[in-house]
């Protein structure tokens, strides 16, 4: 399948991140077990994701022990049989600082930091991502890219899922 340009991938990624305020955050425990948590998220121009969480939560503890994280975002208003879209991001996360607060507050104006004093903001930096947007890319087409400096994306491959073979 043909390469997809960096600016088109970035536009699609931003559109997909705007489509929902919720994401699924997958982490790995020190014992190697998978764990998933849902959280409200915001994102930066560099495609870093930011969320608010209790540092005692399982996924927060997993991030402290092993920063490897995968995140999925999808438009939850989609209907079966209609064009679908979503994004999967793979990278690392860490507890954030004051930079993350501005990113989070910009997306959630009702967020009042003092109301969540026991919580921390976390920042995820994607190394790779996979885009799926049937309206833009065609039916069952997945575009994979790796992250580069300043949120730039570098195409890796385009795949078409063949339902007859699976």
N, C-alpha and C positions, 0 to 999 in steps of 0.2 A: 504494500500500500504506500501511497505517496506521503512525503513529509508535510508537516503543517508548520507554517511560519510562526516565529516567536511572538509577533504582535497579535496574531489571531489566537494562539494558545493563551496568551495573557488575558486577552479580552474575554475569552470563554471562561477561564478560571475565575476572573473577577465577577462575571455574571452569575456563575454557579455559586460562588461564596455569598453573593447578595441574595440569592434565591431563598435562603433559610437563615434563621438566627440560631438554630440548634445544630450541634454536631455530635457524632459518636466518636469517643476517644478510646482507642485500644492501647493498653499498656501490657507489660509483662512483669509478673511478680519475680522476686528473687529466686523462687523455686521453679521458674519457667512456665507458670500457668498464665493463660491469657485472661484479661479482665477488660470489660468495656463499661464506659460511663457516658452519659449524655449531659451536655452542658450548653449554655448560651455562649456564643463566641462573637468576637469582632476580629477584623483582620487589617493588616497594614498594607501600604502600597507595595511592600516587598513580599507580600503573600504570607507573612507570618500570621499565625492565629493566636488569639489571646482569649483566655477564659478565666472565670472566677471560681475558686474551689476551696474547700476546707483542707488545710494541709494534713489533717488526720485521715482523710478519705483514702481508701485503698489505692485509687489511681494516683493520688498525690504521693503517697508513700512509694509506689512503684516507680514513679518518675525520679524521685530522689535516689533510688537504688539503681535504676537503669533508665536513662533518658530516652530510650528507643520507643517511638510512638507512631501509630497510624491513626489517621482521622478520616472519617467519611462524612460528607455533606451531600444532602439530596433535597430536592424540592418535594416536600411531603404532600403537595396538592396534586401529584401526578395520578393518572388513571391507567389501569391495566389496558393494554392494547393501543395506547396512544404513544406518541414520541416521548421517550424518557430522557432524563439527564441527571448527572451527579458527578462528584469529584472525590477521588481518594488521594490522600496525601501521606507521604512516608518521610519521617525525619526524626528529630529529637526535640525534647521539651525540657524546660527548666523553670524554676520559680522566677517570677519577674521582679521588676522594680517600678519606679515612677513613670518610666516611658510607656509601660503597658497600660497604666491608668488612663492616660490621654486617649489611647486607641480604643479602650473599652468604653469610656464615657462618651466618645464621639458617636458610637453606634447605639448606645443605650443612655439617652439623656436623663432618664429617671434614676439611673444608678447613683446612689449616694454612698461614697466610700465609708463613712463613719458607721453606716448601718451594717457593714460587713467587716468589722474590725478584726474578727477572728479568721477571716478568709484571706487568701493570697491570690494574686493574679499569676497566671502561668503563660509562658510564651513558647510556641511551637514554631520551629523553623523547618520547612520542608526541604528535603534533598531530592525527592522524586514525587511525581504526581501522575495520576491517570485521569483523563477527562472522558466523559461519556455524555454526548449531547446529540441525540438523534436528529433534531431539527437542523442543526448546524453541520454535523459531520456525516450524517447518514445513518441508516438502521444498523444497529449492533456494531458500531465502530468505536474503538477505544484508542485514544492517543496518549502515549506515555512520553513524559519529558523529565529532564532533571533540572533542578534549580541552579541558577548561577548568581553571580553578584547582583545586588540591588533588585532582586525579584525577577531577573531575566530568566526566561525559560529556553531550554535547548531541547529540540525534538530528539527523541530516541527511536520510537517506532509507532506505526499505525497498524492496528490489528482489526480484522473483522471476525466477529464470533459467528461461526457457521452452526446453526441450530441442528442441521441434519447430521453433523458429525458428533454431536454431544448428547 
